[in-house]
Amino acid sequence: MNDEQLSKCLAELGNITRLKIFKLLVKAGEEGLPVGTIQEKLNVPGSTLSHHITKLMSANLVIQRREGRTLFCTANYEVLNEVVALLKDQCCVGI
């Protein structure tokens, strides 16, 4: 992951609604959550939720999959781990 991709991830998580969505998905684990459950838990209108999920997907932080008529969202743990690792790698190395 380069600095531009890292910046995009952090920028998308800088929105409080997107941060809440992402935190909820991280808590949900590898199975993820149906979009309807996310909407219910966060009390976000459907069109607003769709916009925020699209933004998170554009940063590759969220993955969607369809099972029948249900659309599931899952946190992309690989990208999350990269973001955390890049930030931690800079810890205490001096300027």
Helices and strands as residue ranges (DSSP letters): H 3-13, H 16-28, E 33-34, H 35-42, H 46-58, E 62-67, E 70-75, H 77-89
